[in-house]
């Protein structure tokens, strides 16, 4: 694992969580990085989302530091805006940065006032602990109900040298992005102009974070930030940008899959592929409808090859298709042909559906070339148990 050059990381316990576990983290770029971001489309937006968007606009797409807290979403509170701004001002002063170069991010419980002193008092300790080796500490500090930290890495070897990409994310529940999911931070040391970076992020999101769902909910705090600080001093040739974009997208795709696999209470990762739709957007809409169906997700949880639930969910997606031309495969076994039952060995397929990875393929049989891949997880009693007591 080779981390991108020019970044430092730190994490500490600031007393925001009820349990003593790191809950405040810092990512700093030695030189302000070109930045691109996507945020939640939920109409209820946390103060850090609003301020982060404002700061990136004011800085003309530059970011020198990211301050992240877990345990409190800093959303739907009386003091939210003031806390987010105070956090950025305190970090900027310690790091000798202009305030708009600091992006805040929060995750945790909504509607609980956040004491800014907890963050401000911990920031000097955080800054003094900055290290190029602190990546994994930050990845753990941003977790909430996640069972495991989520990281991914890639490298692109270009004519002038190698550039590296590293990403971390958190997310386990409240997952159905219409832009990104929960919190994600992806860093590269490549020299990438801001305009190109925004294009890379937009395309990468569509293939990764916009293709997962755990429970159909979109958070108030969703933020995905892509940084390129140029510390490698390697500028891709015009024909090499595709290689860098592929590396960034691979990292984002891995992070997205890890979120779906670690869905709250989940035991199985489900990959849904739809082909033959009128366009890729229609295919994605259908795949999302299948992924969000509680009936499909509980069937997979119980290893039940109930393909009728899949066909029904596809029909609820608002996508034009002919059910009489539709085939469905589960774990590579054809269970539906032309909209009707296909012969298969049910005990054998049930055994295959007990695997940790499950695949559903829906071929619409039309002339369209639209296709999409989507990831979700099964729905178990564990999801209810976690969310019935999340706040308490």
N, C-alpha and C positions, 0 to 999 in steps of 0.2 A: 504494500500500500504506500504510494507516494502522494503526499498531500500537495495541493497547489502552493506555490511559493507566495510569500508576502502576507500571509494571514496569521493572526494569533487568536487564541481562544482561552476562555476561563469560565469557571462555574463555582458557585458557592451557595450556602444556605443562608437565606435572608430572613427566615421566619415567616414566610408567606404561607407555606404549607403547614398543615396541622402536625405532620410528622417531620422529623428532622432528616431531610433529604434535600440535596441541592435543588434550588428553585429559582435561581437567578443566574443568567448566563450572558456572556459578552463575546461577540465576534468582531474583530478589528482588522481592517486592511491597512498595511503600512502606508500606502498611498491611497487616497480616495479612489474607489473603484467605480467604473461605469456600472450602472444598476438598471435592472428592469424588474417590474413586479406586477403581480396580479393579486387582487383582493376579493373578498367575499362579495357576492351579489345579493346576499340577504339584505333586506331593507333596514333591519336592525344591525347597526355596525358599531363595533367597539371603538372606544376612543383611540387606541393605538393604530387601528386601521385608518381612521380619518386623518390622524396626524402623520402617519407614515406616508400616505398618499400625498398630503400637502408638502411634506419635506422633500420628497423626491421631485415634485414639481418645482419647488423653490430652488433646489440645488441643481436643476437642469439634468437630473438623472445621475447624480453622484452620491455615493454612500461611503462613509468612512468607518462607521460602526453600527452594530445592531445590538440593542439591549432587549433581552427576552426574559420574561418572568413566567413561571408556571404556578398553578394553584389558585389563581384569580384572573378572570378574563378582563377585568377592568372595563366592564360593559354594563350599561343600564344602571349607572350609579350617578350620584349628584356631583362627585368630584373627579369623574373619569378623565375629562379633558385636562384638568389641572395636574393630575397625577402623571399622565403621559408626557406633558410638556416639562414638568419638573424633572422627570427621569432623564429626558433628553438633554436638558440644560446642565444637569449635574454631570452626566457622562461627557458632554462636550467640553466642559471646563477641565475635567481631569485628563482628557485625551488631547486637549489643545486643538479642538475642532470647532468649526462653526456649527451652531445648533441644527440647521437643516441637514447637516451631513450625518446626523444620528437618526436611525429608524427604530422606533419602539415596536415591540410585539408581545402579546400576552395570550395566555391560555389557561383555562380553568373554569371555576364556577362563575356564572353570570349573576349580576344583581347584588353583589357583596362589595361594600366599600373597601378600597385598597389603601392602606396607610403608606403614603409616599416615603415616610422616614425609613421604613424597612428597606426600601431600595436604595435611597440616597446614602444611608449609613453603611450599606454593604458595598457600594460601588468602589471606594478606595481599595478595599480588600480584593475586589474583583480585578481592578486595573493592575494592581501589583502582582497578581497571579497570572497575568497574560503569558501564554506560552504557545509556541508553534506545535507543541505536542498535546494541547488540550482539547483537540477535536472531539474525542470520544466522551470526555467529561461534559461537554455542552450537549451532545446528542442524548445523554442520559438525563441531564437536568431539565430538558424541555418536555419530558414524558409526563403524561397524566395517567390515564387508565391503560396505557400501553404496557404490554408484558415484556417487551424487548425494545432496545434502542434500534433505530432504523438508519443505516448509513449505506452509501454506495460510492464507488470510485471508478474512474476511467482515465485513459490516457490516449492522446492522439499524437502520432509521430509525423511531424511535418518536415518540409524541406529545411527549414531553419532550426529545427529542434523539436523537442517534445513539449506539449502543454498538458496540464493535468486538470481534472475535474473531480470535485468531491462534494457530496451532498448529504444532508441529514434532514430528517423529517420526523414529525410525531403525528399520531392519529390512530384511533382505534374505534371510536364511536362518533356520532354526529357527522357522518361521512356521506355526503353526496354533493360533490363540488359542481358548481356551474362555472368554475374558473380555476380553482385549485383545491386544496384540501388542508384543513387545519393549518399547521405551520410547516414550511419547508424552506431550507436555505441551501442554495447551490453556489459553489465558488469555483472559479477557474482563474488560472494565471495567464491565460492567453490575452493578447491585445485584440480586443473586439470593439469596434465603434458602437456607440449607443443605439443607433438605428438598427444595425445588424443584430445587436443583442436582443432588442425587443422582438424582432421577427423570429429569432431562434426560440425565445421563450414562448411566444404565442403558438408556434407550431408544435413545440415540445409538449406543452400543456395538453393540447388536443389529443396527443397520443399516449398520455400518461395520467396525470391527475384528473383530467376530465373523463376518464374511462374507468373510474372505480366508484363503488358504492358499498356501504355497510348497512345503513338503515334509512337512506332516503332523506336525511336531514342535512342542512347546510349550516355550518357554524357562523356565528357573528364575528369571528376573529380570523377567518381563513386568510392566510398570507403566504404567497410563494415569492421568494426574492432570489434573483439571479445576479451574481456579482462577477465582474471581470476586471481585475486590477492591473493586468499587463506586466506583472512582476517577472515573468519568464523572459520578457522582451522579445517574444516570438509572435510576429504578426503573420497570420496565415496569408498565403497567396490567394488571389481571387478564387481559384479552383479548389482551395483547401478548406474554405469555410464550411462546406458540406461535411467534411470529416470532423470538424470541431462540433458542429451542430449535432452530428450523430452521437458523439461522446456525451454531450450534455443531455440529449434525449434518452440515451441508454441509462444514465444515472437517474433521471427523473422517472423513467419507466420502472426501474428496479425499486425505487422508493415507493412508488404508487402501489406496486404489487405487494410490498411488505406491509403497507397499511391494510390492504384487503385481507391478507393472510392473518394479521393480528387483530382483526375485527373483534369487538367486545364479545366474549363468550364463544368465539368461532373455533371450530375444529378443522374446517376445510376451506381451502382456497378454490373458488369456482371461476373458471375462465369461460366466457361466453363469446362465441364468434357467430356473427350474422353475415351471410353473403347473399348476393343477388338482389339487393335493394336498389332503388332508383338512384341513390347517391350515398355517399359515406355518412352524411348527416342523418338520413333516414335509417340507415343501418345502426348508427349509434343510438338513435332514439329507441329503436326496438330492443337493442341489447340492454339499454338502461332499464326499460320497462320490465324485461325478464329478470334483471339483476335486483330490481326493487320489489319484486313480488314476494311477499311473506310466504305464500303457498309454495313457490318454487324453492325458496331458501330452506323452509322447514322440510320439504320433501328430500332435499339433498342431505340435510341433517340426519334424517332417518334412513338414508340410503334407499329411498323409494323411487323407482324409475317411473314416476308419474308424469309422463310426457304431455298429458292433456293440460297440465298446469302451465307448461312452457308455451304451448300453442295458444292457450287462452291469454296469457300475458302478452304474447306477440300481437294478438288481435286487439289489445287495449292500448297499443302504442301510438295510434293515430297515423300509422304508416299504411299506404296502399300496397296490398299484395294479395295473391290468390292462395288461400289455404289448401286448395286442391292440388297445388304444385309444390307444396312445402314438405321438406324432409327434415327430420330431427335425429341427431345422433347424441347419445350420452356415453361418455367414456369410449368413444369410437364405435359404439354399437348402434345400428340403426333401429330406432324405436318407433318411428313414424315415417311413412312413405306416402306422399301425395295427400297429406292431411288425414290419413287413416293409420290404424295400428299396423305395425310391421312385426313379423314373428321374431321373437328373441327369447333367450334363456333367462328368465327372470331371476332365479337364484344366483346365476353366474354374474349377472349385471349388478345385483344388489351387493355382491361381494366386491366388485370393482368400485362401486360407489362408496365403499367404506374407506377408500384411500384418502390421504391428506390433500390430494390434488384432484379436482373433478373438472371435466370438460363437457360443455354443452355446445353443439354446433347446430345452427339453424340455416338451412339452405332454402331460400325462397323460390328458387326455380324460375325466376323471371329473367328478363333480358338485361336487367340493370347490372352494373358493375360495382355498385356501392357495397362496401364491406367495412366492418368494424370489429374490434376486439375489446372486451370489457371484462373487468375483474370485480368479483364480490366475494362474499363468504356465506357460509350457512348460518341459519338463525336458530340459536339454541336457548335453553332455559337460562344459560349463563348470562346472556344479554339482558334479560329481565332482572336477574339478581343484581348485576352491576349497576344498572340504571335506576333501580328502585331505591337505592341507598346512596347514590352518587354524592349528593349534597351533604349527607350526614355521615 
